[in-house]
Amino acid sequence: MMIISERINGLFRSVGKAIDNKDAVRIQELVRRQEEHGATALDINIGPGRGSEGPEAMKWLVSTVQEVTELPLCIDTPDIKTMSAGLETCNNPVIVNSTTAEVGRMAALFPLAKEHDADIICLTMDERGIPNDAESRAEMAMLMMTTAMDYNIMPDRILLDPLVLPVAAAQDQGWKVIEALRMFRMLNDPAPRTVVGLSNVSNGCRERSLINRTYLAMLMGAGLSAAIMDPEDEETMRTLKTAQVLLDQKLYCEDYLRD
Ligand code: THG
């Protein structure tokens, strides 16, 4: 299971401020803490509303982070120039977060991923938005995998993201995302890797950690390979480790299993 830290994100006020003030110490402390708590990759997001300053902010953030870690960085931005700046600056293993099934985005982002030898996250949405059902998500996933092949990107470089939505806003989507994960597994042999933004599910809810970790266990049962999440959430990490044992993804857990 790949644990991608969600915390290096300008959406969080303290991180947004640290980016504004070029406060490298604060960012680097957070990176170290996230890695200590079990992050195996870091999502790198400058946050919304930076406009033409995006590429510079991303360059600074990527340089600052990779001074203190060798973990893979997952460059998270919808802006192509900001993505390009992040990829150019990154010396660690790198993941493009993300393309959609929109023709123009695939034409821009697959060549960038190829050029920088990056993995790439493919979101199952297109010009018309996020599909309402699992079948359409699987169709879009297939389209993105075959289009990637046209750019010489093999399926093993792809992470499929069925797009988790807030349960408070779209309660029927929780189950459909689980179904989509099951369908994605059938699209290739070996099964394609999958990823979700876990905390999306609890947006606007009171019991965020409880909702996140309950959903994480369900998603892992459907074969999830990676989650963008907060490894400093102890209860969620305990759930993750327990699910790994139950799914036989962790060896040498005798101490854990016996009373
Ligand atoms: N898929 C992919 N990438 C993604 C997402 C996804 N990247 C962004 C996001 N979704 C995953 N990361 C987060 C980060 C923070 C939160 C949720 C998902 C979050 N933040 C608090 C909030 O909005 O309430 C911020 C609170 C604060 O300001 O302190 O919930 O789905 N590929």
Residues whose N, C-alpha, C, O or C-beta is under 5 A from the ligand:
A	BS01	THG	E6 L11 F12 R13 N97 S98 I121 D161 V164 V196 G197 S199 N200 I228
